[in-house]
């Protein structure tokens, strides 16, 4: 009996020691300068301070071009836009892709101001810092919620919305794979103990990441590293935990009637974390919106199907610049009206959009740093 007790005690001590080691070996945060050789478009990186928070962003295109502001999702970074930023800029747009507060290479303060309204305020502050009056906001997942919050709280700054598998209520908290993590993270004390362990290993991060993609071949070692880099740190985990606990988006859905700008909704057909039925529901609450479903695609179309996503964004923006013009996505809207049941059944839509080659890339002025931007390659 004593031998069993000793073995149990030894096993418990070993487990506790392993857990303690996982906690202790975590880096504090990530520094841009340490990973510059691994990053996409490092020459486009900038840092600036907004409301006391140091934000990392990337900028492409001419400073006097129409602005596209790209907002990533929860636990992501501006890495998610790496395959769309240059084509968008080459088409004649100034593209700004920030890391939201608490994610990527942006600062991750322990100030507990991670509500969607807090993120929205910083995004508007970034536009102010860069001297940008208005922009078309493009948001994926939680970034879509931030874009919607900006349109509701600072309507005059938003000329259009592109919502890509966007969060706009608390339903994602009940959808796998996010639901499992959210349930743990939003439980006091359990979250503090478990979230660092969930994010501390590359294997766990890979398992969670695969749940957001339909095409598993897209989940490459390089992509896993990009997501894992900040989430394995003390400050990254704290920011992720705080944002999950402050996820309170139902007010956005209740206020959707206040959105009056043109809207394009893009959804991955096989999104498991925010299913296409929620896209149908969003379209029903935004009567002016166009709705396009990309087939054979998961939660992050800009990574899984970047060419189609880019073409849809460009088509939408160009048509807004020359309104009124018949919508290229009108067939998607018509199919939605004909095929969506009153119960919100899934709609399988696809609009084939070819990139407009009439706008030559070589007519776009070279990248120029905004005069208000902070240093290009800071030694952190």
Secondary structure, 3 states (H helix, E strand, C coil): CHHHHHHHHHHHHHHHHHHHHHHHCCCCCCCHHHHHHHCCCHHHEEEEEECCEEEEEEEECCCCCEEEEEECCCCCCHHHHCCCHHHHHHCCEEEEEECCCCCCCCCCCCCCCCCHHHHHHHHHHHHHHCCCCCEEEEEECHHHHHHHHHHHHCHHHEEEEEEECCCCCCHHHHCCCHHHHHHHHCCCCHHHHHHHHHHHCHHHHHHHHHCCCCCHHHCCHHHHHHHHHHHCCHHHHHHHHHHHHCCCCHHHHHCHHHCCCEEEEEEECCCCCCCHHHHHHHHHHCCCCEEEEECCCCCCHHHHCHHHHHHHHHHHHHHHHCCCCCCCCHHHHHHHHHHCCCCCCCCCCCCCCCCCCCCCHHHCCCCCCCCCCCCCCCCC
